[in-house]
Amino acid sequence: MLTLASKLKRDDGLKGARSAATAPDSARRVSVRDKLLVKEVADLEAHLPCTCRVHFPDPNKLHCFQLTVTPDEGYYQGGKFQFETEVPDAYNMVPPKVKCLTKIWHPNITETGDICLSLLREHSIDGTGWAPTRTLKDVVWGLNSLFTEDFRKKVDDYIKRFAR
């Protein structure tokens, strides 16, 4: 978002103008997470799927946002599904915490809104879990993929294979 990005730029500009005696280091420090989020949110907004919208309740807190997925195909076409995302301080070494706020029956979403998506796991058996090279864009596209036609076909194939 522009608010935090402009704050970071302004702080960087003031950093050179201030002497170490006028402001303590802790007042000028910006977390690694926040620096990453400024870049990732800009990239995310530029490459957001057409079925998704991101909303930041507080533009100064890029680590807390809501995602709305409105599928345009498959079983969930016409639905509107809300997700709450919180990016922990240890990001990008740990994945964001994502919760589905909409009551839904989905094989990858529990009744309490927990999401089973390998890239949201810190450790994954299949090796496709979270890695520091992943971004918020990957998370949003992963959540969006839970509602696409390809996902439905995979579930149908899985059911057919084990229904025998």
N, C-alpha and C positions, 0 to 999 in steps of 0.2 A: 504494500500500500504506500501511497505517496507520503503519508504523514510520518511514518517511522523512517522511510528512506530519506526524507528531507531532514529529519532530526539527526540521522547518522552523518549526513553530509555536513550539516551545520556544526556538529560536534567535531568532525574531522578538521573543519576550517578553524574552529576555535582552538583546537589542540596545538596548532603551530603558533597561534598568537599568544596563548597563555604560557606563563612560566610554571615550572613545577611547584614553586612556592605559593602560587595563588589558588591552585586547586589540587586536592589530593587525587592520586591515581584512581581510586575507587569511583570517584565522581565522573571520570571521563571514560571508564571502561564500558564497553558494550560486549555482551556475551557473543560467543562464537555462534550459538544458535540463532540469535537475532540477526547477525550479519548474513548467515546462510539464508534465513527466511526472507530477507529483503530481496535477494536474488531469485530464490525459488518461487516466491509468490508472483513476481513479475513474469517469470517463465511460465508458471502455471496459468496465469490469466491470459497469456498470449496463446497457449496451446490447450485450452480447456475443451473437452468434448462438447458438442452442441447440445447434448442431453443433460449437462451439468451446470450448476451455478454455485459460486462460492460467495459466502456472506461473512464479513468480519464485524461482529457486534461492536467491538472496540477497535478502531483502526490503529491504535497504538499497541495492540496486543496481537501480533501476527501469529503467536503460538496457539491461539484459540480461535477456531473458525467453524462455520457450519457449511456443509455441502448438501445440495439438493440434487437428487438424480431423478429425472423424469424420462423413463424409457420410452422409446418410440417404436419398439418391436417386441415380440415375444409375449410370454404370459403376463408380464407386468406392465405392458403398454398402457399408457394413460395414467399410471400411478405416479405418486409424488413421494419420494422417500428421503427423509432427513437424516443426516449423519452429523455427529459432533466430533470434532477432531481436536486433540490437545497434543501439542508437540512438547515433549519433556526437555528439561535443561540439558540432558546428555545427548540430545539429538546432534549429530547424525549417526552416533554410535548405537543408538537404540531407536526402534521404530516409533512413530506417532501412535497415540492411543486413539482408537476410533470406536465409536458406539453408534448403533442405529437407534434413532429416537422414534421411528415409526414402527408400530406393531405390524408385523408381517410374517407370513409363513414363507420361509426360504431355507433350502438345505444348508446354507452357509451362515445363517443368522439365527442365533438362539432367541428364546422368548424374552431374555433380559437385554437383548440388543448387542451381545458380543458377536464379533465377526470372525469367521474362520476363513482367513485368506493368508496363504503362506508368506506373502511379503510383509505382513503385519506381525509375524513371529520373530522374536529375537533370535531364536535357534530353531532351525527346521531340519527334519530328517532328510528331506529330499534336496537340500542345498539351495532351495529357491527362497529362503527366508530373507530377512532384512540384511542389508549390507550398507556400509557407509556411502557407497556409490549410488544408492537409490535416492529418489527425491519425492517431494510431495506430489509432483506430477504423476509419478508411478503409482502412488497410493490412490489418487483420484481415478486414474484410468483403470486400476485394478477393481475399485468399487463399482465403477461404471460397467465393467465387463461382467459382473455378477448378474446383470439384467439384460444382456444381449442375447440374440438368437443363438449364437455359437455356444454360449453357456447352456442354454436349454437343450441343445442337441447332445452335448456331453452328458448331461444328467439323464436324458432319455436313453442314450447308449449304455450308460452305467446300470440303469434299472433293468433294461432288457438283458444285459449280460448276467446279472445276478438273479433274475426272476426265473431262470430255467430250473 
